[in-house]
Amino acid sequence: MDFLIKEPITQMKKYVLLLFLSFSLYSTAQQITLKKGAIIDGIITKDSVSETFAVYLPKAFEMSKEWPVLFIYDTKGRGKRAISMFKEAAEEQGYILAASNNIQDSLSLSKNVLISSRMFNTLFSMVPIRRNQVYTGGYKEGARLASLIPTFIKQVKGVISCGSAVANSEVLSSKNPFHFVGIVGVEDYNYTAMLNTEKVLNRLKFPNHLLIFEGGQDWPKSSQISRAMQLLTLGVMAKGELPKDEAFIEKGYKQSLGEISRLVTENKPLLANKLLQEMIEGYRLLKNVDSLKLSGKTLRKTRQFKNANRALNQVFFKETFIKEDYVYYLEEDIVTYNYNNLGWWKYQMEKLEEYEKAINKYEKQMGRRLKGFINALIADNIDIAKSQEPADEEAMNFLWMLSTITDVSAYQSYLNIISYNAKIEDYGTALFYLEELLKNGYTDKAELYSLEHTALFRIMPQFNKVVAKYLKDSRYDVIEQ
């Protein structure tokens, strides 16, 4: 079914058009057909012709009732792409999705909030939205921004945060609580931060849930996102702001019980217990959960649970100290431009490789989290060095070099090193990192020969000899003396 969008419309016309399975809103700026079950991009935001957003309407959508909406945040302004990752869950749970094409991490928070507000108001004028079910969500950086929006736009009642803790817990207030549902993998470096967020939200009496899956910095499965939406809807029912839907409640309840049973069978007691606790919290005001509480007590008394819980806590303790070391030594090395300490960092990465090969699965997970942590720490410090006036290029050069140790496929870091060292005429260093770059699989010859500050360097015989060695031929002939 298609929906023709213009603005505004009289109530009588709306009912007439419903008979023909479509509706119209009138605008001098645009005329767009919205299809149910498809992502429609390029919808112009009211009061700002330069701003657009994408929308998804579930296949069951109709104008005769109100719908929950999830505004998804992508800090690169990729609205359609962001929606595609939530589409399957939205279809299952009956959610409208919307995402701006203008949200950017390069913009100030205030500008992103204003863009959000204009998008909200435009969508509210287009389709019937259930105002007590207006939510924001996102993945990683987008999720961090989504967690800030309820502080500035009071219409937002909840957040689905994939792989990111609350951006700034200091701005949270018990006077303005919102429902927070986090989703994170056990190998994601944000895992421990999201566990800490859970404690903060509990202390502030924010309704919240944390859904954990096996994996790292990956998009959660659609089933996890669907469960997050389900928990938000259950929360509204529990507060009496939405009529209880017994069929909906029972379906979700049985699905969660089935997942818990699978986790127990696969000897994953910690994940089973965590989901059980979230289930109790989600359903306790909607049905009797005494049997769930009893199951939880029984599970936590088992040897498997006790051994796993002890092992995980030991790993968390060790991980805390390792993170503190990374932060301390990196700060020291940046201040002193301590290139001599790159060897120590290489040794640390070798230790993390050993953790990843460990028999103890919790040490294995820790090794992967710590790799993610150090890469995120480096990226943050590069941003800090870049933002200084003038930019601290020497610190950035050190950090780029460190980045090639912690992630050998960080091609942009190699390119930055080559460009910077060619600029300061340290051709030996530039040549070394050129060969390391090509050794690790880089193949974009056009980018190499257009790299900033390398005009003199790339006509040198040494440069072209290395390129020819790894990429078969070079742009300039190598003349042997």
Disulfide bonds with the S-S distance in Angstrom:
none
